Amino acid sequence: MKTTNYRHNRNLIEKQPTFLLNKNNLKQTTYNPATNDLPELLIPSLENFNYFIQTFTMPSITIPAVDTPYMGEYTSLPGDYITYGDVSCDFLVDEDLQNWQALVGWCKDQAYRNDNPDRMVDITILLKNRNWKTQKRLILAKAYVTDVSSFSYVTNGNDEDIVICSATFRYQYCQLFEEGKQEPIW
C-alpha cells in the first residue's frame, strides 16, 4: 500500500499567492484565485495610484451625425470624424496623500511646462477573461489628466473613514489589441 506524504506533495500543499509584473511592467499582478477578473486601468509611472483605483468608465466613441436636407426633409448621415469621450475613475486617497499628490503633480507638469515629454502617456485598459488572463488591451494614446476632484475629510468620524476622489483623463485616440499581438484590431 502506497502512503502519501502531504508535506512533500506539491499538488496538495496550499500555494501562496505569487506576485509578478505584467507584460507592460505597469503594476503588480496577483494570480491568486481570490482576485477578480474585472478590467484594470493602468497608468505608467503611477503604480501607487493604479493600486487604489476603485471604479472607472470605459471610453465612449461618438461619430456626430450630419443633417442633410433632401426633398424637403432632413436626413441624418454619419459624420466624417470621431470624437472620443473622457475616461474618469474613482480612487481611494491613501493616508499619506501620495497618489493624490502624484496626480496633482502631473496636472502642474502639463500646465506649466509644455516642453515636458512625459506630460502625455499611454493609458492601458486590460480586459480579462474568467481565467484571469488578459484577452484584449485598449490603449488610450497620449492621455493626460484634465481634472482631479476635491475630497472631504470627516473630522467627527472614526479612523476607518474612507476618502474617495475622482480623476478625469482625455486622450488623442484609442486602439484595441489582441493580447500578445502587435497589430491593432482597430
Solvent accessible surface area in square Angstrom, and as a share of the most:
residue,aa,sasa,rsa
1,M,227,1.01
2,K,189,0.80
3,T,110,0.64
4,T,72,0.42
5,N,77,0.39
6,Y,149,0.57
7,R,189,0.69
8,H,137,0.61
9,N,47,0.24
10,R,199,0.73
11,N,140,0.72
12,L,97,0.48
13,I,81,0.41
14,E,150,0.67
15,K,166,0.70
16,Q,142,0.63
17,P,57,0.36
18,T,82,0.47
19,F,127,0.53
20,L,95,0.47
21,L,114,0.57
22,N,24,0.12
23,K,159,0.67
24,N,59,0.30
25,N,97,0.50
26,L,15,0.08
27,K,37,0.16
28,Q,120,0.54
29,T,20,0.12
30,T,35,0.21
31,Y,109,0.41
32,N,42,0.22
33,P,100,0.63
34,A,93,0.72
35,T,45,0.26
36,N,89,0.46
37,D,48,0.25
38,L,105,0.52
39,P,55,0.35
40,E,30,0.13
41,L,6,0.03
42,L,0,0.00
43,I,1,0.00
44,P,36,0.23
45,S,91,0.59
46,L,21,0.10
47,E,83,0.37
48,N,60,0.31
49,F,1,0.00
50,N,6,0.03
51,Y,163,0.62
52,F,42,0.17
53,I,29,0.15
54,Q,96,0.42
55,T,79,0.46
56,F,44,0.18
57,T,67,0.39
58,M,92,0.41
59,P,21,0.13
60,S,62,0.40
61,I,78,0.40
62,T,70,0.41
63,I,93,0.47
64,P,40,0.25
65,A,67,0.52
66,V,79,0.45
67,D,97,0.51
68,T,47,0.28
69,P,93,0.59
70,Y,137,0.52
71,M,164,0.73
72,G,85,0.82
73,E,121,0.54
74,Y,162,0.62
75,T,57,0.33
76,S,73,0.47
77,L,95,0.47
78,P,109,0.69
79,G,16,0.16
80,D,136,0.71
81,Y,131,0.50
82,I,85,0.43
83,T,64,0.37
84,Y,57,0.22
85,G,20,0.19
86,D,56,0.29
87,V,0,0.00
88,S,39,0.25
89,C,2,0.01
90,D,53,0.27
91,F,0,0.00
92,L,46,0.23
93,V,17,0.10
94,D,22,0.11
95,E,168,0.76
96,D,90,0.47
97,L,46,0.23
98,Q,97,0.43
99,N,0,0.00
100,W,71,0.25
101,Q,103,0.46
102,A,37,0.29
103,L,0,0.00
104,V,37,0.21
105,G,30,0.29
106,W,25,0.09
107,C,33,0.20
108,K,113,0.48
109,D,42,0.22
110,Q,29,0.13
111,A,71,0.55
112,Y,169,0.64
113,R,128,0.47
114,N,117,0.60
115,D,124,0.64
116,N,26,0.13
117,P,118,0.74
118,D,101,0.52
119,R,64,0.23
120,M,69,0.31
121,V,30,0.17
122,D,69,0.36
123,I,0,0.00
124,T,7,0.04
125,I,0,0.00
126,L,11,0.06
127,L,44,0.22
128,K,42,0.18
129,N,45,0.23
130,R,206,0.75
131,N,98,0.50
132,W,85,0.30
133,K,129,0.55
134,T,33,0.19
135,Q,81,0.36
136,K,61,0.26
137,R,35,0.13
138,L,9,0.04
139,I,25,0.13
140,L,0,0.00
141,A,7,0.05
142,K,107,0.45
143,A,0,0.00
144,Y,55,0.21
145,V,0,0.00
146,T,63,0.37
147,D,73,0.38
148,V,31,0.18
149,S,34,0.22
150,S,106,0.68
151,F,47,0.19
152,S,88,0.57
153,Y,136,0.52
154,V,88,0.50
155,T,135,0.78
156,N,139,0.71
157,G,43,0.41
158,N,99,0.51
159,D,141,0.73
160,E,138,0.62
161,D,66,0.34
162,I,122,0.62
163,V,26,0.15
164,I,96,0.49
165,C,3,0.02
166,S,35,0.23
167,A,0,0.00
168,T,28,0.16
169,F,0,0.00
170,R,116,0.42
171,Y,11,0.04
172,Q,82,0.37
173,Y,92,0.35
174,C,8,0.05
175,Q,56,0.25
176,L,22,0.11
177,F,25,0.10
178,E,55,0.25
179,E,48,0.22
180,G,58,0.56
181,K,120,0.51
182,Q,151,0.67
183,E,139,0.62
184,P,51,0.32
185,I,88,0.44
186,W,138,0.48
